[in-house]
């Protein structure tokens, strides 16, 4: 039973998932620090109020504290913007650059002229429609 548990723990996807959780948690701390220490003071300088938690209104003796919701929405938008502008855009540019460097891979497949299904380039007959096709030179 312990040997099976050892195999389960040492499988690649379990180890990869554990690494992803640890890296994700530490990345979350970086993003939260960026939002808390840089973006929120910037917003405060523009708007003048960093915390909306005290905002509320009253209807028929019921108080609605909408400030916490507003704080959560602003925090979500700031974190999403930080991830998009500091992670997604740079990673997309890096991937585009890497794709431009790599030569295109030549396909080993082609289309059948009769039924337009994919067949190997060296095929003499289509496996879908059984039409005779000329092999490519």
Beta strands, then each sheet from edge to edge (+ up, - down):
strand 1: 57-59
strand 2: 62-64
strand 3: 109-111
strand 4: 118-120
sheet 1: 1+ 2-
sheet 2: 3+ 4-
end
